[in-house]
Amino acid sequence: MTDSTRPRVLLFGAGGIGTVYLWLLSKTSTTTAVCRSNYDVAKKDGFIINSSIFGQNIHFRPNVVKSCEEAASADPTPFDYIVVCSKAIPGTVPKWIASAVTPGHTAIVLLQNGIGIEDEYQAAFPGNPIISTVLYFPATQRPAGVITHGEIERLEIGAFPTSAPDTHAKAFAALITAAGATAVLHADIQQVRWTKLLINASWNPICALARSKDTDVLASCVDADSVIEAVMLEIRDIAAAYGYVITHEKVQFELGRAKARIPINAGIEPIGDGKRDGKNDYSVRSLLDTALTCQRLASVAREALCTAPVLQSGKVDLLIAFLFKYPDLMKKIKCVTIETQETRKDNAYPLHMAHLDPDVLSHCKRHVRHLPIRKCIQDGMIALLKAPRFECHSILLGLLLTMLPKLEHLYLGGSILLNFPLFRAMIPNEPEDTEWHKPDWAAGPDLTWMLSLIGPRLTHLELPIDLRRNPEANIWTPLSIAALPSYFPRLQWLSMPHMAATEITKTSAADVVPPLLHTLILTDARCDCFAAFSRGLVREESSTPVFPELRKIALYHRYPSPGADADVVDKLAQAGIDLREYDPNCCLRSGDEFYHPWKYTPDEIGALEESRHRAYETEWQKAALQCDSDEE
């Protein structure tokens, strides 16, 4: 390829990442770089690149200019690509590069992470192709002109919008590939953006504020993992509102990856390497980068909100008031996670007293009058809404769920029968002479009618292990899965305590089958009960499994366990069911965490077990030396 036929590329922002891609593109294109703070160094000495992938001590002297105006005036030939590698500061870069953009010709390549970054370029240059990318490329420039690149190198590429032709995206990917780097073309790059944002928008700001590695953040307090997970869940559900699916398992997997690195001391600092020289605090600069991403995310989220509230039960009154103030948001909520005061822990009480002002109470009563239920039930519910203060949140929590016509995913935490008595319809009938006769919560209002309203809409349901009938109870009330198909006919994903699922062994399949269920997560599992459960799940006398669409079971053991027997695993495999087992020994503070599923890859579990084995060996050696010393 001669100079006259090589594409002309202008790169804006020759920092760590930009400089390496400038060097790569110089192999296949005629390149110019707009440098700002590092212009003098780059002009005089060029750059030195030290890359774990491309090599060390690479000297590179590109053509550099101070501005896009200077680049455009130096040569009238249009640029084929303008590659933007600067920080995604809203409302600035399109103005800075405008002089070098040839309308209808120059393709604008965004080498930036974040969400919603393409819109301002589309508005500024409506006739120009826009190529959106997602970077996996750790690189820093310290000092100016010296680039250090780590062990990852991948560029995900796609056209923007998705409906636009991908001709220019393919051509740019070919330039990167021909230069010896990795470029992956996607039909919809926004799916990749949201998946990357799941990690960036959760870990980056928290690690930047804490100036810590991810593992140090998790080890800092008992509730740290709950905070990270809550942020990830919000991002997941905002993405879902825009049609991009990030599975619950993906959230658990990403959180589990960080947890798995704790015992082997392999934490990652997403904000950078933490170096500070007094003049430049790089963690603060990285926090600024994160703030810019979150600023864009906030504007995107406002359009989708409230699609995915993560609610503490004590604040249900605030969310109800908010929804009546912005009633259009009721139809946008597709997923709700409800936690109690202590997230998924035993001590779910005491709760703060909820309060509704008179205007909100009036809205609540009018809402009840419009529900498709009998008038006598409406009258009873309205009677419960007389007091402005509510010691029991169950009334308001149930009412909230009836206000959400698009609700499909419901994840519940805390003491379920105390906070959600609407599930009492799923409690087996017990003889009157047992201790279950008229428990405390049974004397309260009958809210089971709510289950018939919300149940048919749910596709995902998580029932926590905490099934106590009151805060002080040591014995937990069992739930019956026999009610599942009648109340949840569309259920596809279910997380529930193992002791409730054991009813499969004594109930006919027709009574317990949500016909669309494909994933079953069993928490608080005991291995000695699982064999009987599996026999009930795949019965020898019938060729049809109890759950015909079931493809995956995740078994979370309450205590360290040798795992399911091989014949059980084989029987499930023959029925097309993949069994995954997770042992609490593979999780830090496992005693606090079996209330909610967590996920590790087999390699990570192996690393944890190896680390634990080494720790045991060290302790054994110390003990042996101590014994020898005592004997002497």
C-alpha positions in Angstrom: 0.0 0.0 0.0 1.5 3.3 -1.1 1.3 6.6 0.9 -1.3 7.9 -1.6 -3.6 4.9 -1.0 -3.1 4.6 2.7 -6.0 5.9 4.8 -5.4 9.2 6.5 -5.9 9.0 10.3 -6.0 11.9 12.8 -5.8 10.8 16.4 -7.1 13.2 19.1 -5.7 12.5 22.5 -2.3 10.9 22.5 -2.3 9.6 26.1 -1.4 6.1 27.1 -4.0 4.2 25.1 -4.0 6.7 22.2 -0.3 6.6 21.7 -0.2 2.8 21.4 -3.0 2.8 18.9 -1.3 5.7 17.0 1.8 3.5 16.8 -0.3 0.5 15.6 -2.2 2.6 13.0 1.0 4.1 11.7 1.8 0.6 10.3 -1.2 0.7 8.0 -2.1 4.4 7.7 -0.8 7.9 7.4 -1.2 9.3 10.9 -1.1 12.6 12.7 -1.7 13.1 16.4 -3.2 16.1 18.2 -1.2 16.4 21.5 -1.9 18.9 24.2 -0.2 18.6 27.6 2.5 16.3 26.2 3.1 18.2 22.9 6.6 19.5 23.7 7.9 16.1 24.8 6.3 14.3 21.8 7.6 16.9 19.3 11.1 16.8 20.7 11.7 13.2 21.6 8.7 11.2 20.4 7.4 8.4 22.5 8.8 5.3 24.2 6.4 2.3 24.5 6.9 -0.5 26.9 4.3 -3.2 26.2 3.9 -6.6 27.7 2.4 -7.7 24.4 4.1 -5.6 21.6 7.6 -5.3 23.1 9.8 -3.1 25.3 11.6 0.1 24.6 9.8 0.9 21.3 10.9 4.3 20.1 8.2 6.1 18.1 8.3 9.6 16.6 4.9 10.5 15.0 3.8 13.6 13.3 2.2 15.7 16.0 0.3 19.0 16.0 -1.3 21.2 18.7 -4.8 21.4 17.3 -7.2 19.9 14.7 -7.1 23.3 13.0 -3.4 23.0 12.5 -3.8 19.4 11.2 -6.5 20.4 8.7 -4.5 23.4 7.4 -1.3 21.5 6.9 -2.8 19.3 4.2 -6.1 19.8 2.4 -6.6 16.1 1.8 -9.6 14.9 3.9 -9.0 12.6 6.8 -10.6 9.2 6.5 -10.8 8.6 10.2 -10.6 10.8 13.3 -9.9 8.6 16.3 -11.0 10.2 19.6 -9.0 8.9 22.6 -9.5 11.8 25.0 -11.7 11.8 28.1 -15.4 11.8 27.3 -16.1 15.3 28.6 -19.7 16.2 27.4 -20.0 19.1 25.0 -16.4 19.6 24.2 -14.7 17.2 21.8 -17.1 17.6 18.9 -16.3 21.3 18.8 -12.5 20.7 19.0 -12.4 18.2 16.1 -15.0 19.9 13.9 -12.4 21.7 11.7 -10.8 18.4 10.7 -14.1 16.6 9.9 -15.1 16.5 6.2 -18.9 16.2 6.0 -20.1 12.9 4.6 -16.6 11.5 4.4 -14.6 11.4 7.7 -15.5 8.4 10.0 -15.3 9.3 13.7 -13.9 6.5 15.8 -14.6 6.7 19.6 -12.0 4.9 21.5 -13.7 5.6 24.8 -15.5 3.7 27.5 -18.8 4.8 28.9 -22.4 5.0 27.9 -24.3 7.4 25.6 -21.1 8.9 24.3 -22.1 8.7 20.7 -25.1 10.9 20.7 -23.3 14.3 20.7 -21.2 13.2 17.7 -24.2 12.1 15.8 -25.9 15.4 16.5 -22.8 17.4 15.5 -21.9 15.4 12.4 -25.2 13.8 11.2 -23.8 12.8 7.8 -20.6 11.1 9.0 -20.1 7.5 9.9 -19.6 6.9 13.7 -17.7 3.9 14.9 -18.2 3.0 18.5 -15.6 0.9 20.4 -15.1 -0.6 23.9 -11.6 -0.9 25.1 -9.8 -3.6 27.2 -6.4 -2.0 27.2 -4.6 -1.0 30.4 -2.0 1.7 29.5 -0.5 4.7 31.4 1.7 7.6 30.4 4.2 8.4 33.3 6.2 10.5 32.8 5.1 12.3 29.7 6.2 10.5 26.5 6.7 7.1 28.3 3.9 4.6 27.8 3.5 1.4 29.9 1.0 -1.1 28.5 -0.2 -4.2 30.4 -1.1 -7.7 29.4 -4.6 -7.1 27.9 -5.3 -5.8 24.4 -8.7 -6.0 22.8 -10.8 -3.5 20.9 -14.6 -4.3 20.5 -16.0 -2.4 17.5 -19.4 -1.7 16.1 -21.3 0.9 14.0 -23.5 3.5 15.6 -26.4 3.4 15.5 -26.9 -0.3 15.3 -29.0 0.2 12.2 -26.2 2.0 10.3 -24.1 0.1 7.7 -21.0 -1.5 9.2 -18.7 -0.9 6.2 -16.5 1.7 7.9 -16.4 -0.3 11.2 -15.2 -3.4 9.2 -12.6 -1.3 7.4 -11.2 0.2 10.7 -11.2 -3.3 12.3 -9.1 -4.5 9.4 -6.6 -1.7 9.9 -6.2 -2.7 13.5 -5.9 -6.4 12.7 -3.4 -5.8 10.0 -1.3 -3.8 12.5 -1.0 -6.9 14.7 -3.6 -6.0 17.3 -7.0 -7.6 18.2 -10.3 -6.1 16.9 -13.7 -7.8 17.3 -16.6 -6.6 15.2 -20.1 -6.6 16.8 -23.5 -6.2 15.3 -24.6 -4.3 18.4 -21.8 -2.7 20.3 -24.1 -1.3 23.0 -24.5 -4.7 24.5 -20.8 -4.8 25.0 -20.8 -1.2 26.4 -23.4 -2.1 29.1 -21.5 -5.3 30.1 -18.3 -3.3 30.5 -20.2 -0.6 32.4 -21.4 -3.2 34.9 -17.8 -3.4 36.2 -16.6 0.2 35.5 -19.6 2.0 37.0 -19.6 -0.1 40.1 -16.0 -0.8 41.0 -14.3 2.3 39.7 -16.0 5.0 41.8 -16.0 2.9 45.0 -12.3 2.0 44.6 -11.4 5.5 43.7 -13.1 7.0 46.7 -11.6 4.3 49.0 -8.2 4.5 47.1 -8.2 0.7 47.5 -8.1 -2.5 45.5 -11.4 -4.3 44.9 -10.4 -7.1 47.4 -9.5 -4.5 50.1 -12.9 -2.9 49.6 -14.7 -6.3 50.0 -12.7 -7.1 53.1 -13.3 -3.7 54.7 -16.6 -4.5 56.3 -19.3 -7.2 56.3 -21.7 -5.3 54.1 -19.2 -4.2 51.4 -20.3 -7.0 48.9 -23.9 -6.0 49.4 -23.2 -2.5 48.4 -21.2 -3.5 45.2 -24.0 -6.0 44.3 -26.7 -3.4 44.7 -24.9 -1.0 42.3 -24.4 -3.8 39.8 -28.1 -4.8 40.0 -29.1 -1.2 39.3 -26.8 -1.0 36.2 -28.1 -4.4 35.1 -31.7 -3.3 35.2 -31.2 0.1 33.6 -29.5 -1.8 30.8 -32.6 -4.1 30.6 -34.8 -1.1 30.3 -33.0 -0.3 27.1 -33.3 -3.9 25.8 -29.8 -5.1 26.8 -29.7 -8.2 28.9 -27.1 -8.7 31.6 -28.0 -11.9 33.5 -28.3 -12.1 37.3 -25.6 -14.8 37.0 -23.3 -12.4 35.3 -23.6 -10.0 38.2 -22.9 -12.8 40.6 -20.0 -14.0 38.5 -18.3 -10.6 38.4 -18.7 -10.1 42.2 -17.5 -13.7 42.8 -14.4 -13.1 40.7 -13.4 -10.3 43.1 -14.3 -12.4 46.2 -12.2 -15.3 44.9 -9.1 -13.1 44.7 -9.2 -12.3 48.4 -7.5 -15.4 49.8 -4.8 -15.3 47.1 -4.1 -11.6 47.6 -4.7 -10.8 43.9 -6.7 -7.6 44.2 -7.2 -5.2 41.3 -7.2 -1.4 41.5 -9.5 -0.3 38.7 -8.6 3.3 39.2 -5.0 2.8 38.2 -1.8 1.7 40.0 -2.3 4.1 42.9 0.9 6.0 42.3 0.9 9.6 43.5 3.7 12.1 43.1 2.3 15.1 45.0 1.7 17.1 41.9 -0.5 14.6 40.2 -2.9 12.4 42.2 -3.8 9.8 39.7 -6.6 8.2 41.7 -8.3 11.6 41.9 -7.9 12.0 38.1 -9.3 8.6 37.6 -12.2 9.5 39.9 -12.9 12.4 37.6 -13.0 10.0 34.7 -15.5 7.9 36.6 -17.6 10.9 37.5 -17.9 11.7 33.8 -19.0 8.2 33.0 -21.5 8.3 35.9 -22.8 11.8 34.7 -23.7 10.2 31.4 -25.2 7.2 33.1 -27.3 9.4 35.3 -28.9 11.0 32.3 -29.5 7.7 30.7 -30.9 6.2 33.9 -33.3 9.0 34.4 -35.1 8.0 31.2 -35.3 4.4 32.3 -36.0 5.1 36.0 -37.4 3.7 38.0 -36.8 0.4 36.2 -34.8 -1.3 38.9 -35.1 0.1 42.4 -33.2 -1.7 45.1 -35.3 -0.9 48.1 -34.8 -1.1 51.8 -38.1 -2.1 53.3 -38.0 0.8 55.8 -38.1 3.3 53.0 -41.0 1.9 51.1 -43.1 5.0 52.0 -40.6 7.2 50.2 -40.8 5.1 47.0 -44.6 5.1 47.1 -44.6 8.9 47.4 -42.1 9.2 44.6 -44.2 7.1 42.3 -47.3 9.0 42.9 -45.4 12.2 42.2 -44.1 10.8 38.9 -46.8 8.3 37.9 -45.4 7.6 34.5 -42.5 5.7 36.2 -44.8 3.0 37.5 -45.0 1.5 34.1 -41.3 1.5 33.6 -40.4 -0.6 36.7 -39.6 -4.2 35.5 -37.4 -5.3 38.4 -37.5 -4.8 42.2 -35.1 -5.9 44.8 -36.4 -5.5 48.4 -34.0 -5.8 51.3 -34.6 -5.5 55.0 -32.7 -3.3 57.3 -29.9 -5.8 57.7 -29.4 -7.2 54.1 -30.4 -10.8 54.1 -29.3 -11.4 57.7 -31.2 -12.8 60.6 -31.6 -9.5 62.5 -34.2 -8.0 60.2 -35.9 -6.0 63.0 -36.4 -3.4 64.2 -37.6 -1.4 61.1 -38.0 2.3 60.9 -41.7 3.4 61.0 -43.0 4.4 57.6 -45.1 7.5 57.3 -47.4 8.7 54.5 -48.7 12.2 54.4 -52.4 12.8 53.7 -52.0 13.5 50.0 -50.1 10.2 49.4 -52.7 8.3 51.5 -55.4 9.7 49.3 -53.5 8.5 46.2 -53.1 5.1 47.8 -56.8 4.7 48.5 -57.7 5.8 45.0 -55.2 3.2 43.6 -56.9 0.5 45.7 -60.3 1.4 44.3 -59.0 0.9 40.8 -57.5 -2.6 41.4 -59.4 -5.5 39.8 -60.5 -7.0 43.2 -63.8 -7.4 45.0 -65.2 -4.3 46.7 -65.1 -6.0 50.1 -61.4 -6.5 49.7 -61.0 -2.9 48.6 -62.8 -1.8 51.7 -60.6 -3.9 53.9 -57.4 -2.6 52.3 -58.5 1.0 52.6 -59.3 0.5 56.2 -55.7 -0.6 56.8 -54.5 2.7 55.2 -56.2 5.0 57.7 -53.2 5.6 60.0 -50.4 7.9 58.6 -47.8 5.8 60.4 -47.2 2.1 59.8 -45.3 0.0 62.3 -45.6 -3.0 59.9 -44.2 -2.4 56.5 -46.0 -5.5 54.9 -49.1 -3.5 54.0 -47.1 -0.9 52.1 -44.7 -3.4 50.5 -47.6 -5.4 49.2 -49.3 -2.2 48.0 -46.2 -1.1 46.2 -46.0 -4.3 44.2 -49.6 -3.8 43.0 -48.6 -0.4 41.7 -46.2 -1.9 39.1 -48.0 -3.3 36.1 -44.8 -4.2 34.2 -43.1 -5.9 37.1 -41.4 -9.2 36.0 -38.4 -9.7 38.3 -38.8 -9.8 42.1 -35.9 -10.4 44.4 -36.8 -10.6 48.1 -34.6 -10.5 51.2 -35.2 -10.6 54.9 -37.9 -12.3 56.9 -40.3 -13.1 54.2 -43.5 -14.0 56.2 -43.0 -11.0 58.4 -42.5 -8.5 55.6 -44.5 -10.2 52.8 -47.5 -12.0 54.4 -49.0 -12.1 50.9 -47.0 -15.4 50.5 -49.0 -17.1 53.3 -51.0 -18.7 50.5 -47.9 -20.9 49.9 -47.8 -22.2 53.5 -49.0 -25.8 53.9 -52.0 -26.4 56.1 -50.9 -27.8 59.5 -53.0 -29.5 62.2 -54.4 -27.1 64.8 -52.6 -28.8 67.7 -49.1 -27.9 66.3 -47.1 -24.9 67.1 -47.9 -23.5 63.6 -51.5 -22.9 64.6 -52.3 -19.2 64.4 -48.8 -17.8 64.4 -48.3 -14.1 65.1 -48.4 -13.0 61.5 -51.6 -15.0 60.8 -53.5 -12.7 63.1 -52.6 -9.8 60.8 -54.4 -8.6 57.6 -55.0 -11.1 54.8 -53.0 -9.9 51.9 -52.9 -13.1 49.8 -55.1 -11.4 47.2 -52.1 -9.4 46.2 -50.3 -12.5 45.1 -52.9 -13.3 42.5 -52.4 -9.8 41.1 -48.6 -9.8 40.8 -47.8 -13.5 40.5 -48.9 -14.0 36.9 -46.5 -11.3 35.7 -43.4 -12.6 37.3 -40.7 -14.5 35.3 -37.9 -14.2 38.0 -38.5 -14.7 41.7 -36.1 -15.0 44.6 -37.4 -16.2 47.9 -34.9 -15.8 50.7 -33.9 -18.5 53.2 -35.3 -16.4 56.1 -38.8 -17.8 56.4 -39.5 -16.9 60.1 -43.0 -15.9 61.2 -41.7 -13.2 63.6 -38.3 -11.7 64.4 -37.6 -13.8 67.5 -38.6 -17.2 66.0 -36.0 -19.9 66.0 -38.1 -22.2 63.8 -38.8 -21.2 60.3 -42.1 -21.8 58.6 -41.9 -24.0 55.5 -43.2 -22.8 52.1 -45.0 -25.1 49.7 -43.9 -25.2 46.0 -47.3 -26.8 45.2 -48.6 -23.2 44.8 -46.0 -22.3 42.2 -47.8 -23.1 39.0 -51.1 -21.5 40.1 -49.6 -18.3 41.3 -46.5 -18.0 39.0 -47.5 -19.6 35.6 -44.8 -17.6 33.7 -41.9 -18.3 36.1 -38.6 -19.0 34.3 -36.0 -18.4 37.1 -36.5 -19.3 40.7 -34.3 -19.1 43.8 -35.7 -20.7 46.9 -34.7 -22.5 50.1 -33.9 -26.2 49.5 -36.2 -27.3 52.3 -39.2 -25.9 50.4 -38.1 -27.7 47.2 -37.9 -31.1 48.9 -41.7 -31.2 48.5 -41.1 -32.4 45.0 -40.5 -35.9 46.4 -44.1 -36.1 47.7 -46.1 -34.1 45.3 -47.4 -34.9 41.8 -45.6 -33.2 39.0 -48.7 -31.4 37.8 -49.0 -29.6 41.1 -45.5 -28.2 41.2 -44.6 -27.4 37.6 -44.2 -23.8 36.4 -44.1 -25.0 32.8 -41.5 -22.4 31.7 -39.0 -22.8 34.5 -35.4 -23.2 33.2 -33.2 -22.2 36.1 -33.6 -23.4 39.7 -31.3 -22.1 42.5 -31.5 -23.9 45.8 -30.1 -22.1 48.8 -29.4 -23.4 52.3 -28.9 -26.8 50.8 -28.1 -30.0 52.7 -26.4 -32.7 50.7 -28.1 -35.5 52.5 -31.5 -34.2 51.3 -30.5 -33.6 47.7 -30.4 -37.2 46.7 -34.1 -37.6 47.5 -34.8 -34.3 45.9 -33.1 -35.4 42.6 -35.0 -38.6 42.6 -38.2 -36.6 42.8 -37.0 -34.3 40.1 -36.3 -37.0 37.6 -38.6 -40.0 38.5 -37.8 -43.4 37.1 -41.4 -44.3 36.6 -41.9 -41.4 34.3 -39.9 -40.3 31.3 -41.0 -36.7 31.8 -39.0 -34.6 34.3 -41.0 -32.7 36.9 -39.8 -29.5 35.4 -39.8 -30.2 31.6 -37.9 -27.0 30.6 -35.4 -27.1 33.4 -31.8 -26.9 32.2 -29.8 -25.7 35.2 -29.7 -26.3 38.9 -27.4 -24.3 41.2 -27.0 -25.8 44.6 -25.7 -23.6 47.4 -24.7 -25.7 50.4 -25.3 -24.3 53.8 -22.3 -26.2 55.3 -19.1 -27.6 53.7 -20.2 -30.6 51.7 -18.6 -33.4 49.7 -21.2 -32.6 47.0 -23.8 -34.6 45.2 -23.2 -38.3 44.5 -21.9 -39.1 41.0 -25.0 -41.1 40.1 -27.2 -38.1 41.0 -25.1 -35.9 38.7 -25.3 -38.5 35.9 -29.0 -38.9 36.3 -29.6 -35.1 36.0 -27.2 -34.9 33.1 -29.1 -37.6 31.3 -32.3 -35.5 31.8 -30.4 -32.5 30.2 -30.0 -30.7 33.5 -26.6 -29.1 34.4 -25.9 -29.2 38.1 -23.6 -26.6 39.6 -22.6 -26.8 43.3 -21.1 -24.1 45.5 -19.5 -24.8 48.8 -19.4 -22.1 51.5 -15.8 -22.9 52.1 -15.1 -21.2 48.8 -16.5 -17.9 50.1 -15.1 -15.4 52.6 -17.4 -15.0 55.6 -19.5 -17.8 54.2 -21.6 -17.9 57.4 -23.0 -14.4 56.4 -23.4 -15.1 52.7 -25.4 -18.3 52.2 -28.6 -16.3 52.2 -28.0 -15.2 48.6 -26.3 -17.1 45.8 -22.7 -16.4 44.8 -20.8 -17.7 41.8 -17.3 -18.8 41.0 -15.7 -20.5 38.0 -14.1 -23.9 38.6 -10.6 -22.3 38.2 -11.3 -19.7 40.9 -12.6 -22.4 43.2 -9.5 -24.4 42.5 -7.3 -21.3 43.3 -9.2 -20.8 46.6 -8.8 -24.4 47.6 -5.1 -24.4 46.7 -4.6 -21.2 48.7 -6.5 -22.6 51.7 -4.4 -25.8 51.5 -1.2 -23.8 51.5 -2.4 -21.9 54.6 -3.2 -25.1 56.4 0.2 -26.5 55.5 1.8 -23.4 56.9 -0.2 -23.6 60.1 0.7 -27.3 60.4 4.4 -26.6 59.9 4.3 -23.9 62.6 2.5 -26.2 65.0 5.1 -29.0 64.3 8.0 -26.6 64.9 6.3 -25.5 68.1 6.0 -29.1 69.3 9.6 -29.8 68.5 10.6 -26.7 70.4 8.5 -27.7 73.4 10.0 -31.2 73.4 13.5 -29.7 73.4 
